[in-house]
Amino acid sequence: MNDPASPNDPASAARSAANAGKAAIFDLDGTLLDSMGVWDQIDIDSLAKRGIDVPDDYVLKVGSMQFRQIAEYTIARFDLTDTPEQLMAEWDDMAREAYGTMVEAKPHAREYLEHLKATGAKLAVATSLPPSLREPAMKHVGIFDLFDAIVSVDDANDVGKDRPDVYLLAASRLGMRPEDCTVFEDILVGIRSAKSAGMGVWAMHDDSSDRDWAEICDEADGVLFDFAEAPRTL
């Protein structure tokens, strides 16, 4: 997005280093990827096979959980006979094609990542998605090679985003202090967790978080509907 810095152009060189010493940590589902509709449909189809309608509070309940936790919660809540492994395999099969071929990036996400990279920022992903889904999706939308680190809640003490472990792990993998990191998230519990770790937080709007939007606006350092609105310096 920015022209490469020239050694004879101090202003250009300054622009190219505007985010040096800073890091940005991004959620995937609902933040970089316009993908939450995929999971809504998987929830509907998977539970419908078992004669169950998706309850209104289900998406909110599972939003901060890791993949296995969601499977265990679903089995317990609906008294299913499936094992967590069976349910996760079913969901994985349903999602793999959609993530690799249909999911798109949020508006101007790639351009914003390229700007941060070009101006010296380190970039990480902190997600609940397993590698079998996140890598095809990131490659499909052309952002996979832009990141210095990719971590999941499974890597971070096996806990969900209601605790800051995954954001702290991402910062550690980048060699950055929490206070030098800005997190981009779409869920309220993740925003709260990242802030509790001393990180700056910008919220990306996603339909799945509409019920929490007022609180998200109160607690985040800024809110976005399009990455064209994102801060140019972290």
Kinemage of the C-alpha trace (Angstrom):
@kinemage 1
@onewidth
@group {chain A} dominant
@subgroup {mainchain}
@vectorlist {calphas} color= white
{ca met a 1} P 0.000 0.000 0.000
{ca asn a 2} L 2.932 2.334 0.765
{ca asp a 3} L 5.841 2.882 -1.573
{ca pro a 4} L 9.075 1.233 -0.413
{ca ala a 5} L 11.299 3.539 1.583
{ca ser a 6} L 14.242 5.101 -0.189
{ca pro a 7} L 17.490 5.787 1.721
{ca asn a 8} L 17.447 9.264 0.184
{ca asp a 9} L 13.895 9.980 1.335
{ca pro a 10} L 13.782 10.483 5.138
{ca ala a 11} L 10.005 10.945 5.159
{ca ser a 12} L 9.512 7.676 3.293
{ca ala a 13} L 11.933 5.892 5.621
{ca ala a 14} L 10.034 7.201 8.646
{ca arg a 15} L 6.760 5.948 7.212
{ca ser a 16} L 8.274 2.514 6.606
{ca ala a 17} L 9.252 2.280 10.280
{ca ala a 18} L 6.045 3.745 11.717
{ca asn a 19} L 5.097 0.458 13.430
{ca ala a 20} L 8.557 -0.828 14.308
{ca gly a 21} L 8.617 -2.300 17.818
{ca lys a 22} L 4.879 -2.939 17.730
{ca ala a 23} L 2.770 -6.018 17.091
{ca ala a 24} L -0.774 -6.769 15.974
{ca ile a 25} L -2.534 -9.971 17.048
{ca phe a 26} L -5.599 -10.984 15.068
{ca asp a 27} L -8.478 -13.343 15.706
{ca leu a 28} L -9.625 -15.149 12.554
{ca asp a 29} L -13.317 -16.119 12.706
{ca gly a 30} L -15.410 -12.973 12.573
{ca thr a 31} L -12.388 -10.650 12.611
{ca leu a 32} L -10.108 -11.280 9.629
{ca leu a 33} L -12.446 -13.847 8.081
{ca asp a 34} L -16.097 -13.338 7.247
{ca ser a 35} L -16.731 -16.910 8.322
{ca met a 36} L -19.124 -17.007 11.237
{ca gly a 37} L -22.006 -17.842 8.900
{ca val a 38} L -20.221 -21.102 8.109
{ca trp a 39} L -20.401 -22.150 11.743
{ca asp a 40} L -23.988 -21.004 12.094
{ca gln a 41} L -24.904 -23.338 9.239
{ca ile a 42} L -22.820 -26.177 10.665
{ca asp a 43} L -24.601 -25.775 14.013
{ca ile a 44} L -27.979 -25.843 12.288
{ca asp a 45} L -27.180 -28.837 10.077
{ca ser a 46} L -25.376 -30.875 12.719
{ca leu a 47} L -28.037 -30.477 15.379
{ca ala a 48} L -30.863 -30.875 12.845
{ca lys a 49} L -29.500 -34.339 12.008
{ca arg a 50} L -30.183 -35.157 15.635
{ca gly a 51} L -33.646 -33.576 15.702
{ca ile a 52} L -32.529 -30.516 17.660
{ca asp a 53} L -33.055 -26.823 16.935
{ca val a 54} L -30.178 -24.470 17.764
{ca pro a 55} L -31.059 -22.597 20.991
{ca asp a 56} L -30.782 -18.809 20.951
{ca asp a 57} L -27.949 -18.756 23.487
{ca tyr a 58} L -25.837 -21.552 21.988
{ca val a 59} L -23.554 -19.415 19.785
{ca leu a 60} L -22.878 -17.018 22.653
{ca lys a 61} L -22.058 -19.891 25.005
{ca val a 62} L -19.523 -21.525 22.700
{ca gly a 63} L -18.016 -18.334 21.270
{ca ser a 64} L -14.936 -18.286 23.518
{ca met a 65} L -14.394 -22.049 23.751
{ca gln a 66} L -11.804 -24.143 21.974
{ca phe a 67} L -12.858 -26.850 19.529
{ca arg a 68} L -12.869 -29.770 21.971
{ca gln a 69} L -14.597 -27.724 24.658
{ca ile a 70} L -17.393 -26.927 22.206
{ca ala a 71} L -17.807 -30.614 21.371
{ca glu a 72} L -17.862 -31.607 25.043
{ca tyr a 73} L -20.314 -28.821 25.878
{ca thr a 74} L -22.599 -29.759 22.961
{ca ile a 75} L -22.631 -33.434 23.947
{ca ala a 76} L -23.404 -32.598 27.582
{ca arg a 77} L -26.037 -29.981 26.803
{ca phe a 78} L -28.009 -32.081 24.336
{ca asp a 79} L -27.271 -35.485 25.873
{ca leu a 80} L -25.704 -36.771 22.655
{ca thr a 81} L -24.234 -40.248 22.280
{ca asp a 82} L -21.324 -39.006 20.119
{ca thr a 83} L -17.781 -38.848 21.440
{ca pro a 84} L -15.968 -35.507 21.221
{ca glu a 85} L -13.727 -37.018 18.534
{ca gln a 86} L -16.715 -38.063 16.429
{ca leu a 87} L -18.390 -34.681 16.716
{ca met a 88} L -15.195 -32.772 15.957
{ca ala a 89} L -14.545 -34.972 12.912
{ca glu a 90} L -18.072 -34.325 11.641
{ca trp a 91} L -17.697 -30.560 12.062
{ca asp a 92} L -14.235 -30.615 10.536
{ca asp a 93} L -15.508 -32.421 7.438
{ca met a 94} L -18.387 -29.958 7.087
{ca ala a 95} L -16.152 -26.932 7.496
{ca arg a 96} L -13.043 -27.894 5.524
{ca glu a 97} L -14.501 -27.310 2.080
{ca ala a 98} L -16.216 -24.069 3.087
{ca tyr a 99} L -13.052 -22.649 4.635
{ca gly a 100} L -10.871 -23.633 1.716
{ca thr a 101} L -13.168 -22.420 -1.057
{ca met a 102} L -15.938 -20.109 0.146
{ca val a 103} L -14.861 -18.026 3.142
{ca glu a 104} L -13.747 -14.485 2.315
{ca ala a 105} L -11.705 -11.890 4.164
{ca lys a 106} L -13.343 -8.998 5.949
{ca pro a 107} L -13.253 -5.770 3.895
{ca his a 108} L -9.692 -4.484 3.333
{ca ala a 109} L -8.198 -7.037 5.756
{ca arg a 110} L -5.393 -8.071 3.425
{ca glu a 111} L -4.522 -4.493 2.542
{ca tyr a 112} L -4.325 -3.568 6.218
{ca leu a 113} L -2.075 -6.515 7.048
{ca glu a 114} L 0.207 -5.570 4.164
{ca his a 115} L 0.367 -1.983 5.465
{ca leu a 116} L 1.306 -3.122 8.970
{ca lys a 117} L 3.941 -5.491 7.620
{ca ala a 118} L 5.407 -2.795 5.368
{ca thr a 119} L 5.649 -0.344 8.270
{ca gly a 120} L 7.547 -2.661 10.611
{ca ala a 121} L 4.873 -4.356 12.729
{ca lys a 122} L 5.066 -8.004 13.688
{ca leu a 123} L 1.875 -9.969 13.018
{ca ala a 124} L 0.314 -12.951 14.761
{ca val a 125} L -2.918 -14.909 14.685
{ca ala a 126} L -4.604 -16.010 17.923
{ca thr a 127} L -7.501 -18.281 17.042
{ca ser a 128} L -9.714 -21.123 18.148
{ca leu a 129} L -9.508 -22.752 14.713
{ca pro a 130} L -7.503 -25.969 14.243
{ca pro a 131} L -4.781 -26.048 11.546
{ca ser a 132} L -6.979 -28.097 9.192
{ca leu a 133} L -9.343 -25.130 8.880
{ca arg a 134} L -7.269 -22.044 9.498
{ca glu a 135} L -4.506 -22.759 6.988
{ca pro a 136} L -6.772 -23.438 3.973
{ca ala a 137} L -8.839 -20.348 4.791
{ca met a 138} L -5.819 -18.077 5.216
{ca lys a 139} L -4.286 -19.357 1.983
{ca his a 140} L -7.597 -18.986 0.149
{ca val a 141} L -7.836 -15.270 1.033
{ca gly a 142} L -4.095 -14.681 0.505
{ca ile a 143} L -2.933 -13.776 4.016
{ca phe a 144} L -1.160 -16.910 5.257
{ca asp a 145} L 2.375 -15.777 4.415
{ca leu a 146} L 1.984 -12.382 6.097
{ca phe a 147} L 2.151 -13.699 9.669
{ca asp a 148} L 5.179 -14.187 11.901
{ca ala a 149} L 3.319 -16.502 14.307
{ca ile a 150} L 0.066 -18.465 14.376
{ca val a 151} L -1.218 -19.837 17.675
{ca ser a 152} L -4.452 -21.408 18.819
{ca val a 153} L -6.149 -21.857 22.152
{ca asp a 154} L -5.037 -25.488 21.971
{ca asp a 155} L -1.429 -24.273 22.172
{ca ala a 156} L -2.157 -21.981 25.128
{ca asn a 157} L -2.744 -24.205 28.150
{ca asp a 158} L -5.854 -25.662 26.507
{ca val a 159} L -8.094 -22.785 27.663
{ca gly a 160} L -10.494 -20.549 25.761
{ca lys a 161} L -10.452 -16.837 25.114
{ca asp a 162} L -12.132 -16.069 28.407
{ca arg a 163} L -8.530 -16.065 29.657
{ca pro a 164} L -5.656 -14.157 28.039
{ca asp a 165} L -3.319 -17.147 27.585
{ca val a 166} L -3.579 -17.311 23.790
{ca tyr a 167} L -2.861 -13.582 23.370
{ca leu a 168} L 0.098 -13.766 25.745
{ca leu a 169} L 1.437 -16.789 23.895
{ca ala a 170} L 1.177 -14.920 20.598
{ca ala a 171} L 3.069 -11.971 22.081
{ca ser a 172} L 5.738 -14.321 23.426
{ca arg a 173} L 6.150 -16.035 20.051
{ca leu a 174} L 6.691 -12.602 18.494
{ca gly a 175} L 9.184 -11.614 21.204
{ca met a 176} L 6.981 -8.687 22.204
{ca arg a 177} L 5.785 -7.254 25.509
{ca pro a 178} L 1.998 -7.277 25.989
{ca glu a 179} L 1.900 -3.498 26.233
{ca asp a 180} L 3.404 -3.257 22.739
{ca cys a 181} L 0.656 -5.408 21.222
{ca thr a 182} L -2.711 -4.466 19.763
{ca val a 183} L -5.333 -7.198 19.517
{ca phe a 184} L -8.114 -7.236 16.925
{ca glu a 185} L -11.122 -9.287 18.088
{ca asp a 186} L -14.852 -9.616 17.526
{ca ile a 187} L -16.002 -11.302 20.759
{ca leu a 188} L -16.532 -9.575 24.097
{ca val a 189} L -14.785 -12.179 26.253
{ca gly a 190} L -11.703 -12.000 24.044
{ca ile a 191} L -11.663 -8.208 24.195
{ca arg a 192} L -11.848 -8.317 27.982
{ca ser a 193} L -9.123 -10.952 28.234
{ca ala a 194} L -6.707 -9.105 25.970
{ca lys a 195} L -7.263 -5.857 27.859
{ca ser a 196} L -6.678 -7.642 31.171
{ca ala a 197} L -3.226 -8.576 29.822
{ca gly a 198} L -2.393 -4.917 29.193
{ca met a 199} L -2.879 -4.992 25.438
{ca gly a 200} L -4.664 -2.459 23.301
{ca val a 201} L -7.811 -3.833 21.678
{ca trp a 202} L -9.784 -2.898 18.575
{ca ala a 203} L -13.097 -4.609 17.930
{ca met a 204} L -14.241 -5.753 14.506
{ca his a 205} L -18.003 -5.862 14.122
{ca asp a 206} L -19.490 -9.234 13.298
{ca asp a 207} L -23.158 -10.189 13.244
{ca ser a 208} L -22.495 -12.973 15.742
{ca ser a 209} L -21.579 -10.371 18.386
{ca asp a 210} L -24.513 -8.027 17.822
{ca arg a 211} L -26.053 -8.769 21.209
{ca asp a 212} L -22.815 -7.645 22.911
{ca trp a 213} L -22.102 -4.700 20.655
{ca ala a 214} L -22.942 -1.963 23.171
{ca glu a 215} L -20.574 -3.479 25.738
{ca ile a 216} L -17.929 -4.081 23.088
{ca cys a 217} L -18.067 -0.394 22.135
{ca asp a 218} L -17.646 0.576 25.786
{ca glu a 219} L -14.696 -1.721 26.472
{ca ala a 220} L -12.650 -1.719 23.250
{ca asp a 221} L -10.181 1.056 22.435
{ca gly a 222} L -11.831 1.422 19.033
{ca val a 223} L -14.353 -0.330 16.796
{ca leu a 224} L -14.300 -1.238 13.109
{ca phe a 225} L -16.706 -2.264 10.398
{ca asp a 226} L -13.989 -2.263 7.727
{ca phe a 227} L -10.197 -2.503 8.032
{ca ala a 228} L -9.966 0.674 5.986
{ca glu a 229} L -10.959 2.339 9.281
{ca ala a 230} L -8.190 0.633 11.308
{ca pro a 231} L -5.389 2.624 12.935
{ca arg a 232} L -2.406 3.240 10.639
{ca thr a 233} L -0.017 3.253 13.606
{ca leu a 234} L -0.369 0.870 16.533
